[in-house]
Amino acid sequence: MSDFELEMVVNGKSIRRRAKPHLRLLDFIRDELNLTGAKEGCGAGECGTCSVFVDGKLVKSCLMPVAKAQGAKVETIEGLTPHGNELTPVQKAFHKTGASQCGYCIPGMVMAATSALRENPGAGIEEIKERLGGNICRCTGYTKIFEAVEIARDVISGKLSIAALEPDGAGKSYIGNNVRRLDAPSKVSGRLRYAGDMVMPGMLHMQVLRSPHAHALIRSIDTSEAESLPGVACVITADDVPGEDGFGVFVHDQPIMARGRVRYVGEAVAAVTADDVITAARAVSLIKVEYEPVAAVFDAEEAMQNGAPVVHDYAPDNVVKHIPIRKGDIEQGFAEADLVVEQTYDTQAVEHAYLEPEAGIAYVDHDDVVTVVSPSQNITHHRHMLAKIIDKPINKVRFIMSPVGGGFGGKEDMIYQGMLALAAMKTGAPVRLVYTREESIISTAKRHPARITYKMGLRNDGRITAVSFRMICDGGAYGLSTEGVMRKAAILSCGPYNIPNVEIDVYGIYTHNTPSGAFRTFGAMQSQFATESHMDICAEKLGLDPFEIRRINMMQDGAVTHTQQVLGSVSMGRVLDAAEKACRWDSGPVGMRGQERNDLGGEGTRPPCTLGARIRKTGDDDHQEVA
Amino acid sequence: MLTCDEYHMPTTLAEALALLQAVPHGSRLVAGATDILPWAREGRAGDVNLPAMIDLSRIEELQGYEVAGGRVRLGANVVYQQFLTDKALRRHLPGMPYCSIWFADDQIREQATLAGNLVNASPAADGTPPMLAHNAELEIARLEGSDIKRRTISLADFVKGPGKTDLGPHEIVTAVICDSLDGYGGSFQKVGQRRSLVISSVCAAACIKMDKTGEVVEDIRLALGGVGPVPMRLDDIEKMLRGKQLTAELIARASAKPAERVASRTRRQYRRTVVKGFIEAAIHEALEDCGARVPGSAEREDAHV
């Protein structure tokens, strides 16, 4: 492959480099120029984290072969604030409104906002939204970002004083006052380095071979051809694990790499460490694995039947965790009911889709301390698990938490840190692994899919007499956080309602699906979906207003939950009042409000998405023709 | 990951055509490159190594556009964003700004070309329906000896099926030539899973011109994408409406027709349901765009309050 002689002006500086023609502009600015403010969130032009200006036009640098920037003027987020310069009004406005949470999407957002205001300094909010349409955020939320762009627009135009970018006056308390984020400047300027942005001298790169089978025995793994490829430093498999292999938040059932059998599509089987990512990827394709596919089970209820394929020998019934809760007398409760409503609810797996794909670097330091840098949400636990796995005393294992570019529970699991540690120990060099978006989706934990069978007994006045709640969750191939998720689902199962007689059974079940793990709300989302849907159905059957049935049954100060916790203060009533008022609820039972509703639209509601703000305008004059 | 052995950036068409004959089989032409990079990833083509990529974006004679004799000649390097920012293009191609605003996002529109979108021949390509409505032809060049030979072919004949076109192995699309519809109102309808950056499930384009009374359709152009292997022009519906006094009833009757033509392999019933409201909305918005009255608009508002 012949290199390309590239010349361009990057952030005002002339650059001349020889580079591979297949490089994307993103690779070039990140790897060759070490400008890591532009991120790779997806590699497919979907997320906008890689946005840079090329000859004044904002583009997605993951979609641009670097050759296209030959001779161009390139401006990255670093170019907005040359060293020592203060933040731009856009960046300050992002800081001001708190428009940076994990921060991973923020450099791209700042670039899109900068472009929007350069293209049309008077852009209205609809046009701003439209011009930021190519950028995705997963945790900050768009409202604060849009608010920031509007403030910046007005400061730049002089409509707002520059003081609008200054912090609000400090209050006496942090509560109820706008507190500035300490880390915002590093995020809005692109200076913050996430694990995938970090480089170390002599660093090697890892790529992972993943299982194509949901359930198969591994007959053999032949790594010889991969190992002999020039540039390859090492290949690791489960055989390289020196200690007691197994990790998980509750039960340590998952080996660092598949050991003897694979249990889901995407499970790591082997990993290659090489001089560069392409060599590592080529070596991965040279590893020969002999699989013997065996029967697999993909449905949690089927996995609970006798004779179902067993996922782990230690759990022949495929139960990761069963949480039963009993309160009162369930039979008597249903006997007292005037109405019994039974319904089944299903929820699906959900991907966290944090903007930062998993990444990490491991190295063995001068004191033989095996060190792993990664956006782990649970570093202390990881450290203890890894010490056992690599058979080191705890003082020889160190975890450093890099900035987390979105986690939402999805980075609680030690999915890849073990492989990095092993490769660093085997090679003696720093080793970096950066997941692709596809790899992140294929191989990491999801929200538990659940099937909930709900049976509720009620009196005609709306009072609940009994609830039977049976929830079966697909835990996937490994335990991860399933036990905790089941516990929380069971505790919160019946919602904030006083129910005298309760029978709850929550099961986390092994299957050969992608493992399920922690995800925001930790099991409560699934159970509340069922509970609140059920409340609405019951209200309709009893001819009650949906707010009313909730008020009749809601917990109040001093209530005792079905797990015997005494609640000193309960805000449920106030929450219902506020919600009812805020949505201008048209009160009355469902189906009895006549043909028209009065609570749709109006202040505080969001009109449907539209596009074309910039072309609907009558005056064309603020648009210049493209040269 | 996309890798290649050679990356060429010819600056003249002759150079590009000569390269195209010289490079090994399996090499690819690229314009904006916004489709080929995501294609070479896991779940689609996977890792791909091309012998050569020939990048057309620096060829001077493929840049820019000309308007003459009621036709617009769009050089193959015209990118989508130009349909939004260039005042003259907006006037001559009234449907294209609405198509462009729904196409990908601002960043990608700066790179992605209309010609590339047509050549990739996706059944749901956003650019095809409006270009069918504009009676577009493609100008195609090839080398015969050292002479550049050109031919033109209508867009309708050029797109043969999903990803299939009439383009020969040593040919390059050099321009898209289409009607200037100055004075028409344009619109574009699209259903997809999100607002930006999404491939259409169904899309429709309309261009309409009313006579001086503002009541009678002087000309109407309608086209539909995402409902079969190739996007289609709706000639029969145009015929129903052309020269007619527009009424809400007539529009409704015309809009019901294309559902019969939905022949997609997936979600056929959904697409049939969507299409009806779609054509109606396309006609309404095109009428609004040219400042004409939308028949039945008052009644419709009453019904929706």
Boltz contact constraints between the chains, C-beta under 6 A:
constraints:
  - contact:
      token1: [A, 1]
      token2: [B, 5]
      max_distance: 6.0
  - contact:
      token1: [A, 21]
      token2: [B, 7]
      max_distance: 6.0
  - contact:
      token1: [A, 22]
      token2: [B, 3]
      max_distance: 6.0
  - contact:
      token1: [A, 22]
      token2: [B, 4]
      max_distance: 6.0
  - contact:
      token1: [A, 44]
      token2: [B, 38]
      max_distance: 6.0
  - contact:
      token1: [A, 45]
      token2: [B, 38]
      max_distance: 6.0
  - contact:
      token1: [A, 45]
      token2: [B, 108]
      max_distance: 6.0
  - contact:
      token1: [A, 46]
      token2: [B, 197]
      max_distance: 6.0
  - contact:
      token1: [A, 51]
      token2: [B, 107]
      max_distance: 6.0
  - contact:
      token1: [A, 57]
      token2: [B, 110]
      max_distance: 6.0
  - contact:
      token1: [A, 58]
      token2: [B, 107]
      max_distance: 6.0
  - contact:
      token1: [A, 59]
      token2: [B, 107]
      max_distance: 6.0
  - contact:
      token1: [A, 59]
      token2: [B, 110]
      max_distance: 6.0
  - contact:
      token1: [A, 59]
      token2: [B, 111]
      max_distance: 6.0
  - contact:
      token1: [A, 60]
      token2: [B, 107]
      max_distance: 6.0
  - contact:
      token1: [A, 63]
      token2: [B, 34]
      max_distance: 6.0
  - contact:
      token1: [A, 63]
      token2: [B, 37]
      max_distance: 6.0
  - contact:
      token1: [A, 65]
      token2: [B, 33]
      max_distance: 6.0
  - contact:
      token1: [A, 67]
      token2: [B, 7]
      max_distance: 6.0
  - contact:
      token1: [A, 67]
      token2: [B, 9]
      max_distance: 6.0
  - contact:
      token1: [A, 131]
      token2: [B, 106]
      max_distance: 6.0
  - contact:
      token1: [A, 133]
      token2: [B, 105]
      max_distance: 6.0
  - contact:
      token1: [A, 133]
      token2: [B, 196]
      max_distance: 6.0
  - contact:
      token1: [A, 134]
      token2: [B, 105]
      max_distance: 6.0
  - contact:
      token1: [A, 134]
      token2: [B, 106]
      max_distance: 6.0
  - contact:
      token1: [A, 134]
      token2: [B, 107]
      max_distance: 6.0
  - contact:
      token1: [A, 134]
      token2: [B, 196]
      max_distance: 6.0
  - contact:
      token1: [A, 438]
      token2: [B, 42]
      max_distance: 6.0
  - contact:
      token1: [A, 438]
      token2: [B, 43]
      max_distance: 6.0
  - contact:
      token1: [A, 609]
      token2: [B, 195]
      max_distance: 6.0
  - contact:
      token1: [A, 611]
      token2: [B, 101]
      max_distance: 6.0
  - contact:
      token1: [A, 612]
      token2: [B, 101]
      max_distance: 6.0
  - contact:
      token1: [A, 615]
      token2: [B, 97]
      max_distance: 6.0
  - contact:
      token1: [A, 620]
      token2: [B, 87]
      max_distance: 6.0
  - contact:
      token1: [A, 623]
      token2: [B, 85]
      max_distance: 6.0
  - contact:
      token1: [A, 625]
      token2: [B, 86]
      max_distance: 6.0
  - contact:
      token1: [A, 626]
      token2: [B, 82]
      max_distance: 6.0
  - contact:
      token1: [A, 626]
      token2: [B, 85]
      max_distance: 6.0
  - contact:
      token1: [A, 626]
      token2: [B, 86]
      max_distance: 6.0
